[in-house]
Amino acid sequence: MNTAQHALGRIRANLENDLETLARAEHTRGFRRGLREALTRVTELEDATAAG
């Protein structure tokens, strides 16, 4: 695993943990939506990095 893949994996894990925490707390839908969008982008980058 290269450095970029490792870093993206950690970012993805942190976003997933944040979303799980927010599911139990009161935050605006926009904030949660932003985290979900960020998670989608990180996952896309992980896939591209693994493929390339």
N, C-alpha and C positions, 0 to 999 in steps of 0.2 A: 504494500500500500504506500503510495507516495504521499508527500506532505499535503498536497492540495486535497486529496481524497480524505485524509485524516481530518484536516481542518473542516471540510464540508460536513463530514460525519458528526463532528462535535457541534457544529452550528445547528445541524438538523436535530440532534438530540436535545439541545438547549431549547429550540423552538417548540419541539414536542412537549417538553416538560412545562414550558410556559403556558402552552395551550391547555394542558391538563390542569394546571393550577388555576387558570382563569375560568375554567368550566365551573369551578367551585366558588368563584368570587364574582363580584359585580363590577363589570367594566363595560364600556360602550361596545356595541356590536362592531363598530368601525375599527376599534383597536384589535379585536379578535380576528376580524376579517383581514386586517393588515398582517397579522402573524401567520394566518393560513396562507396568504399570498406569498409571504416570504418563504414559508416552508415549501410551497410548490416550486418556487424558483430555485431554492437550494437543492431540492430533489432532482430537478432538471439538470442543474450543474453537476451533481454527483454522477448522474447517468452519462452525461457527455464526457466527463473526465474519465470514467471507467471505460467507456467505449473508445476513447481516443488516446 
